[in-house]
Amino acid sequence: MKRDLLHLDINSQIGSCMPLGAMRIGTIIHNIEVNPGQGGKLVRAAGTSAKILKEPTATYCIIRLPSGAEKRVDSKCRATVGVVSNPSHGTRKLRKAGQSRWLGRRPVVRGVAMNPIDHPHGGGEGRSKSSGSFGRVSQTPWGKPTKCGYKTASPKLRK
């Protein structure tokens, strides 16, 4: 039995941490570094995993993240083979509102239910959608547009 374990390929061992350049195409990985030696930053949430898409070259490796985005990462960056445990973490039902508060989540209050001092959508008589001028755009409490608002990603990443 021990002899068999010695001859197994290190790439197939779940939990092995190694540079992306040493892994094969299709390897399922998690806890990925963005810069070499910085420590794992990507794919660390419960039940998540990423996949190596292209053969790691001398400099870069392409991986598919859980969001579906493909990211180019330095081949010297390290990652752990396998999937993060506890995949049912997100499907857990909270029994009461207090349980949500124990997790540090505050209640969500709609802007139209607030006063004008508290939110740009606030105020008006009864159920008022327009809040002053007719057909006002959706805004954050600080007045920035939300739905078709500002593009935050850099132009290089949007291509």
C-alpha positions as CSV (number, residue, x, y, z in Angstrom):
1,M,0.0,0.0,0.0
2,K,2.8,2.5,0.9
3,R,4.6,1.6,-2.2
4,D,1.6,2.5,-4.3
5,L,1.3,5.9,-2.6
6,L,5.0,6.7,-3.3
7,H,4.4,6.2,-7.1
8,L,1.3,8.3,-7.3
9,D,1.7,11.6,-9.2
10,I,1.8,14.6,-6.9
11,N,-0.5,16.5,-9.2
12,S,-3.4,14.1,-8.5
13,Q,-3.1,14.5,-4.7
14,I,-5.9,16.7,-3.3
15,G,-4.5,19.3,-0.9
16,S,-1.1,19.7,-2.7
17,C,0.0,23.3,-3.0
18,M,2.3,24.0,-5.9
19,P,3.0,26.6,-8.6
20,L,0.5,26.7,-11.5
21,G,3.3,25.9,-14.0
22,A,3.7,22.5,-12.4
23,M,0.0,21.5,-12.9
24,R,-1.8,20.0,-15.8
25,I,-4.7,21.2,-18.0
26,G,-8.1,20.6,-16.4
27,T,-6.8,20.5,-12.8
28,I,-9.4,21.7,-10.3
29,I,-7.8,24.2,-7.9
30,H,-8.6,26.8,-5.2
31,N,-6.8,29.3,-3.0
32,I,-4.9,30.9,-5.9
33,E,-2.3,33.6,-5.6
34,V,-2.5,36.7,-7.8
35,N,1.1,37.7,-7.4
36,P,3.9,35.1,-6.6
37,G,4.6,34.8,-2.9
38,Q,1.6,37.0,-1.8
39,G,-0.6,34.3,-0.4
40,G,-3.9,32.9,-1.7
41,K,-6.4,35.5,-2.7
42,L,-8.8,33.9,-5.3
43,V,-11.4,31.1,-4.9
44,R,-11.5,30.7,-1.2
45,A,-15.2,30.7,-0.4
46,A,-17.0,27.5,0.7
47,G,-17.6,24.9,-2.0
48,T,-15.8,26.9,-4.8
49,S,-13.2,25.8,-7.3
50,A,-11.4,27.0,-10.4
51,K,-10.1,25.1,-13.4
52,I,-6.8,25.4,-15.4
53,L,-7.8,26.0,-19.1
54,K,-4.5,26.4,-21.0
55,E,-1.3,24.5,-20.7
56,P,0.9,26.6,-18.3
57,T,3.5,28.3,-20.4
58,A,6.8,29.9,-19.2
59,T,5.0,33.0,-18.0
60,Y,1.2,32.9,-17.8
61,C,-1.6,30.4,-17.1
62,I,-5.3,30.9,-17.9
63,I,-7.8,29.8,-15.3
64,R,-11.6,29.8,-15.2
65,L,-13.0,31.3,-12.0
66,P,-16.3,30.3,-10.4
67,S,-17.9,33.4,-11.9
68,G,-17.2,32.1,-15.3
69,A,-14.5,34.7,-16.0
70,E,-11.2,33.6,-17.4
71,K,-8.1,35.1,-15.7
72,R,-4.5,35.2,-16.7
73,V,-2.3,34.4,-13.7
74,D,1.5,34.2,-13.5
75,S,2.7,30.5,-13.7
76,K,4.9,31.0,-10.6
77,C,1.8,31.7,-8.5
78,R,0.8,28.8,-6.2
79,A,-2.6,27.2,-5.8
80,T,-4.0,24.2,-3.9
81,V,-5.4,21.2,-5.8
82,G,-9.1,20.4,-5.0
83,V,-12.3,22.1,-4.0
84,V,-12.9,24.1,-0.9
85,S,-15.0,22.1,1.6
86,N,-18.6,22.8,2.9
87,P,-20.4,23.2,-0.4
88,S,-23.8,23.4,1.3
89,H,-22.8,26.6,3.2
90,G,-24.8,28.9,0.9
91,T,-28.0,26.7,0.9
92,R,-28.4,26.9,4.7
93,K,-31.8,28.3,5.7
94,L,-31.9,30.9,8.4
95,R,-34.8,30.2,10.8
96,K,-35.5,33.8,11.9
97,A,-34.4,37.4,11.4
98,G,-32.3,37.3,14.5
99,Q,-30.1,34.6,13.1
100,S,-29.3,36.9,10.2
101,R,-28.3,39.6,12.7
102,W,-26.0,37.2,14.5
103,L,-24.1,36.9,11.3
104,G,-23.6,40.7,11.2
105,R,-26.1,41.4,8.5
106,R,-28.2,44.6,8.9
107,P,-31.8,44.8,7.7
108,V,-32.4,46.0,4.1
109,V,-34.7,49.1,4.0
110,R,-36.0,50.5,0.7
111,G,-35.1,54.0,-0.1
112,V,-38.7,54.9,-0.9
113,A,-39.7,54.0,2.7
114,M,-37.3,56.6,4.1
115,N,-37.5,60.3,4.6
116,P,-35.9,62.7,2.1
117,I,-33.1,63.5,4.5
118,D,-32.1,59.8,4.6
119,H,-32.2,58.8,0.9
120,P,-32.7,60.5,-2.5
121,H,-35.8,58.3,-3.1
122,G,-37.4,59.2,0.2
123,G,-40.4,61.4,0.9
124,G,-43.6,62.1,-0.9
125,E,-47.2,61.6,0.0
126,G,-48.3,57.9,0.3
127,R,-46.6,55.5,-2.0
128,S,-44.6,57.9,-4.2
129,K,-42.3,56.5,-6.9
130,S,-41.1,59.7,-8.4
131,S,-39.8,61.4,-5.3
132,G,-40.0,65.0,-6.5
133,S,-39.4,64.9,-10.3
134,F,-41.1,62.3,-12.4
135,G,-39.1,59.2,-13.4
136,R,-36.1,59.8,-11.3
137,V,-33.1,57.3,-11.9
138,S,-32.2,54.8,-9.2
139,Q,-29.6,56.1,-6.9
140,T,-27.5,55.1,-3.9
141,P,-28.1,56.9,-0.6
142,W,-25.1,59.0,-1.6
143,G,-26.7,60.1,-4.9
144,K,-24.7,58.0,-7.3
145,P,-26.6,56.2,-10.1
146,T,-27.0,52.4,-9.5
147,K,-28.7,50.4,-12.3
148,C,-27.1,51.9,-15.4
149,G,-24.5,53.8,-13.5
150,Y,-20.7,54.2,-13.5
151,K,-18.4,51.6,-15.0
152,T,-16.0,50.7,-12.3
153,A,-13.7,48.1,-14.0
154,S,-10.6,49.4,-15.8
155,P,-10.8,49.5,-19.6
156,K,-8.1,46.8,-19.9
157,L,-10.2,44.3,-17.9
158,R,-13.4,45.0,-19.8
159,K,-12.0,43.8,-23.2
